[in-house]
Amino acid sequence: MPTVPVLVLLALASAVSSCRIPPAADAPARPDRVVMGYYPSWSRDAFDHTKIAYANLTHIAHAFAWPDAEGNLVVPAELPYPALNAAAHAAGVKMIISLGGGGHCAGFPGMSSSAAARSRFIAQVVGFCEANAYDGVDLDWEYPSNDSEKAGFTLLAEALGAALKARSPALLLTMAAPAEEFHGRWIDLERLAGVFDHIGLMTYGYHGAWSDHSGHNAPLYASRGDPCGSLDRSFLYARGRRVPAGKILVGLPFFGRSFDCGGLGAPFTAVRNWEYRDVAALPGAEWARRWDADAQVPWKRRADGAMIITYDDPGSVSLKCQYVKDRAAGGVIVWALGGDHRDGASELLEVVGRSFGVR
């Protein structure tokens, strides 16, 4: 993936976007919860800024830039997207740069362990935000995995948070957080809950290539007898780690996952991800939709019994939004914008908007 030195980007961008574009006077109503949609920079050609349903969003997390081990901010060539930032701000939506993401986290341990590298990285991140009209930063280190990295994460988050809050206006700091203790034990949530404005739980991927059996990608509640977790269990885990409910954003996947087996809880040999739009387009004659009353999510089974797909649809998304309201949680994160775009509409995102008060 081509990258551009951050200092060059800062210089080029400062002339065109040194000031933020205020929300338009007739901007649509915003959801009454945080709705943060991740926009992958690589989706720009297939799903450009004109197709985003901004009325259903409060924040867009622009994915991804990342650190190298020396503390330099690495920015892929396709990520600066002035038209996206301008359109979002005109609609009253905040733009956040997301740092890290799966496959781009190798630089975090080295950078965070050095005071000089941390300072270099934070200075470049803040400068990039201000030069490119970002309203804050999303930290997506996947994942700290030992005591040393846990300490580095804490130092980085605290110093980055202080630097962002020192700006005028203050810039946001959010986090994409692991949903379970396996990875969560290496993040000091009790200490850091006050540093982050919002903490997004990645409440998806409960089953996959790492599992010894097939199962739901993102169950609201655990299926009977399945030990692999659920959104509800992850929410309770975060609350037990002293994260205030109002800061918790739960994850809504606009993708599903298939297993080459005949049912839930079965062994398999192959897994693949599916965008929601592709699952929704599968012919009913070949795929039977089923509903798991325990997990409160759907799944599909191919007629020949050789494959199942676990996914979220408008019904399960609506139930998850109601869960957010019932638990006084802060809102949701969405991975990823565009995955639900069919026939000119964002089918799942519009359910979120209606659930949270957009008319």
C-alpha positions in Angstrom: 0.0 0.0 0.0 1.6 3.3 -1.0 2.2 5.8 1.8 3.0 9.5 2.0 5.3 11.1 4.5 3.1 12.9 7.1 5.0 16.2 7.0 4.4 16.5 3.2 0.7 15.8 3.8 0.5 18.5 6.5 2.0 21.1 4.2 -0.2 20.3 1.3 -3.4 20.1 3.4 -2.9 23.2 5.5 -3.8 25.7 2.7 -7.1 24.0 1.8 -8.4 22.8 5.2 -6.9 24.8 8.0 -10.3 25.7 9.2 -13.3 23.5 9.9 -16.4 23.7 7.9 -19.3 24.5 10.2 -22.5 22.4 10.1 -25.0 23.7 7.5 -27.9 25.6 8.9 -30.4 23.1 7.6 -28.3 20.0 8.6 -30.6 17.0 9.3 -31.4 15.8 12.8 -28.7 13.8 14.5 -29.2 10.5 16.3 -29.7 10.8 20.0 -26.9 8.3 20.6 -23.3 8.2 19.3 -23.3 6.4 15.9 -19.7 6.1 14.8 -19.3 4.5 11.4 -15.8 3.3 10.2 -15.0 4.4 6.7 -12.1 2.2 5.2 -9.9 4.4 3.0 -9.7 1.5 0.5 -13.5 1.6 -0.1 -13.3 5.0 -1.7 -13.7 3.9 -5.4 -16.7 1.6 -4.7 -18.4 3.7 -2.0 -17.5 7.3 -2.2 -18.5 10.2 0.1 -21.7 11.0 -1.9 -23.2 7.6 -1.0 -22.9 8.0 2.8 -26.1 8.4 4.8 -24.8 11.2 7.0 -28.2 11.8 8.7 -27.8 8.5 10.5 -24.3 9.2 11.9 -22.7 11.4 14.5 -19.1 10.4 13.8 -17.0 8.9 11.0 -13.8 7.1 11.9 -11.5 7.3 8.9 -9.5 4.0 8.7 -6.5 3.7 8.9 -3.2 5.5 9.5 -0.6 3.9 11.9 2.7 4.4 13.6 6.1 3.0 12.7 8.4 1.9 15.6 10.3 5.2 15.5 7.1 7.2 16.1 6.4 8.4 12.6 2.8 8.6 11.4 2.3 6.5 8.3 -0.5 7.6 6.1 -1.7 5.6 3.1 -1.9 7.6 -0.1 -5.7 7.1 -0.4 -6.6 8.3 3.1 -6.6 12.1 2.9 -10.0 12.7 1.4 -10.9 16.4 1.7 -14.3 15.9 0.1 -15.3 13.4 2.7 -14.3 15.6 5.6 -16.1 18.6 4.0 -19.3 16.6 3.4 -19.3 15.2 6.9 -18.8 18.5 8.6 -21.5 20.1 6.4 -23.9 17.5 7.7 -22.9 18.0 11.3 -20.9 14.8 11.5 -17.5 14.7 13.3 -14.5 13.2 11.5 -12.0 11.1 13.4 -8.7 9.6 12.2 -8.4 5.9 13.2 -4.9 4.7 14.0 -3.9 1.1 13.7 -6.4 -1.5 12.6 -5.8 -5.2 11.9 -2.5 -5.7 10.1 -1.1 -2.2 10.9 -0.2 -2.4 14.6 3.4 -3.7 14.5 4.8 -0.2 15.2 2.8 0.4 18.4 5.0 -1.6 20.8 8.3 0.1 19.9 6.8 3.6 19.5 4.9 3.4 22.8 7.9 2.1 24.8 10.0 5.2 24.0 9.3 8.6 25.4 10.9 10.3 22.4 9.0 8.1 19.9 5.7 8.7 21.7 6.2 12.4 21.7 7.1 12.4 18.0 4.1 10.3 17.1 1.7 12.4 19.2 3.0 15.7 17.7 2.5 14.3 14.2 -1.0 13.0 14.9 -2.1 16.3 16.4 -0.6 18.2 13.5 -2.3 15.9 11.0 -5.7 16.4 12.6 -5.4 20.1 12.6 -4.1 20.4 9.0 -6.7 18.0 7.6 -9.8 19.1 9.6 -10.2 16.0 11.8 -12.1 16.4 15.1 -10.1 13.7 17.0 -8.4 10.4 17.0 -9.5 6.7 17.4 -6.9 4.4 18.9 -7.2 0.9 17.4 -4.2 -1.1 18.6 -5.0 -4.7 17.9 -3.8 -5.8 20.5 -1.4 -5.2 23.4 -0.3 -8.7 24.5 1.9 -8.5 27.5 2.7 -6.4 30.6 5.2 -4.2 28.7 2.8 -3.4 25.9 0.0 -2.8 28.5 2.3 -0.2 30.1 3.0 1.4 26.7 -0.6 1.5 25.8 -1.4 3.4 29.1 1.4 5.9 28.6 0.4 6.5 24.9 -3.3 6.9 25.7 -2.7 9.3 28.6 -0.2 11.5 26.7 -2.3 11.5 23.5 -5.4 12.4 25.4 -3.7 15.3 27.2 -2.3 16.6 23.9 -5.7 16.4 22.2 -7.6 18.1 25.1 -5.0 20.9 25.1 -6.1 22.0 21.6 -8.7 24.7 21.1 -11.2 23.4 20.4 -10.4 20.2 22.2 -10.1 17.1 20.0 -11.7 13.8 20.8 -10.1 10.5 21.8 -11.9 7.2 21.3 -10.8 3.6 21.3 -11.8 0.4 19.5 -11.5 -2.0 22.4 -11.4 -5.8 22.6 -14.7 -7.3 23.7 -13.4 -10.0 25.9 -10.9 -10.6 28.7 -8.5 -12.6 26.4 -7.2 -9.4 24.9 -8.8 -6.9 27.3 -6.6 -8.0 30.2 -3.7 -6.1 28.6 -5.6 -2.7 28.6 -6.0 -0.9 31.9 -9.6 0.1 31.4 -10.1 1.0 35.0 -7.3 3.7 34.8 -8.1 4.8 31.2 -11.9 5.0 31.1 -11.6 8.7 32.0 -9.1 9.4 29.2 -11.4 8.3 26.4 -14.5 10.1 25.3 -16.0 6.9 23.9 -14.9 3.2 24.1 -16.1 1.1 21.2 -16.4 -2.6 21.9 -15.7 -4.8 18.9 -18.7 -7.0 19.6 -18.3 -9.2 16.5 -15.9 -12.0 15.5 -17.0 -14.3 18.3 -16.5 -17.2 15.9 -14.1 -17.6 13.0 -11.1 -19.4 11.7 -9.8 -19.6 15.3 -12.8 -21.4 16.6 -13.2 -25.2 17.0 -16.9 -25.0 15.9 -19.1 -22.8 13.8 -21.2 -20.1 15.5 -22.6 -16.6 15.3 -20.4 -13.8 14.2 -22.1 -11.3 16.5 -24.8 -12.8 18.8 -26.7 -10.4 21.1 -26.9 -13.1 23.7 -25.0 -16.4 23.8 -26.6 -19.4 22.1 -27.5 -22.2 24.4 -24.3 -24.1 25.3 -22.0 -21.9 23.3 -19.1 -20.6 25.5 -17.7 -18.1 22.9 -19.4 -14.9 24.1 -21.9 -12.3 23.1 -22.6 -8.6 22.9 -24.4 -8.8 26.3 -21.5 -10.6 27.9 -19.0 -8.1 26.5 -21.1 -5.1 27.8 -21.2 -6.6 31.2 -17.4 -7.3 31.0 -16.7 -3.6 30.2 -19.0 -2.4 33.0 -17.2 -4.8 35.4 -14.0 -3.1 34.3 -15.5 0.2 35.5 -16.2 1.7 32.1 -19.3 4.0 32.5 -22.2 2.8 30.5 -22.5 6.2 28.8 -19.1 5.8 27.3 -19.6 2.3 25.9 -20.3 2.0 22.2 -21.3 -1.6 21.1 -20.2 -2.9 17.7 -22.6 -3.6 14.8 -21.1 -5.6 12.0 -22.3 -4.9 8.5 -20.7 -8.1 7.5 -21.3 -11.8 8.1 -19.2 -15.0 8.2 -19.7 -18.3 6.4 -18.6 -21.8 7.5 -18.5 -24.9 5.3 -20.7 -27.0 7.5 -24.4 -27.8 7.9 -25.3 -26.0 11.1 -24.3 -24.0 14.2 -21.8 -25.7 16.6 -20.4 -28.0 13.9 -16.8 -28.5 12.9 -15.7 -26.8 9.7 -12.6 -26.3 7.4 -13.2 -23.0 5.6 -14.4 -19.5 6.7 -15.0 -16.4 4.7 -16.4 -12.9 5.3 -19.5 -11.6 3.5 -20.8 -8.1 3.2 -24.4 -7.7 4.4 -25.4 -6.6 0.9 -24.2 -9.9 -0.6 -25.9 -12.0 2.1 -29.2 -10.1 1.6 -29.0 -10.7 -2.2 -28.7 -14.5 -1.9 -31.7 -16.3 -3.5 -34.3 -17.6 -1.1 -34.7 -20.8 -3.1 -31.1 -21.7 -2.3 -30.7 -20.3 1.1 -33.1 -20.8 4.1 -33.1 -18.0 6.6 -33.3 -19.1 10.2 -33.6 -17.2 13.5 -31.8 -18.1 16.7 -34.2 -17.2 19.5 -31.4 -17.5 22.1 -28.8 -15.4 20.3 -31.4 -13.0 18.8 -29.7 -13.0 15.4 -30.4 -14.7 12.0 -28.4 -17.2 10.0 -28.8 -18.8 6.6 -28.3 -22.4 5.5 -27.6 -23.4 1.9 -30.0 -25.9 0.5 -27.4 -28.6 0.0 -26.4 -28.4 3.6 -22.7 -27.6 2.8 -22.6 -24.0 4.1 -24.1 -21.6 6.7 -23.7 -17.8 7.0 -24.1 -15.9 10.3 -24.9 -12.2 10.0 -27.0 -9.3 11.2 -30.1 -8.0 9.5 -32.6 -5.2 10.1 -34.3 -7.1 12.9 -31.2 -8.0 14.9 -29.7 -4.5 14.4 -33.0 -3.0 15.8 -32.8 -5.3 18.8 -29.2 -4.3 19.5 -30.1 -0.6 19.3 -32.9 -1.3 21.8 -30.3 -3.0 24.0 -28.2 0.2 23.9 -31.2 2.3 25.0 -32.3 -0.1 27.7 -28.7 -0.2 29.2 -28.2 3.6 28.9 -25.1 2.8 26.8 -23.5 5.6 24.7 -24.2 4.2 21.3 -22.7 2.1 18.6 -19.8 1.6 16.3 -20.3 0.2 12.8 -17.8 -1.8 10.8 -18.0 -0.8 8.1 -19.9 1.9 6.2 -20.9 0.7 2.7 -21.3 -3.0 3.7 -25.1 -2.5 3.8 -25.5 -0.3 0.7 -28.0 -1.8 -1.7 -30.1 -0.2 -4.4 -29.1 3.2 -3.3 -29.9 2.8 0.4 -27.9 2.0 3.5 -30.3 -0.6 4.8 -28.8 -1.3 8.2 -27.6 2.2 9.0 -31.1 3.5 8.4 -32.4 1.1 11.0 -29.8 2.5 13.4 -30.9 6.1 12.6 -34.6 5.3 13.1 -33.9 3.5 16.4 -32.0 6.5 17.8 -34.4 9.2 16.7 -33.6 10.2 13.2 -36.9 10.8 11.3 
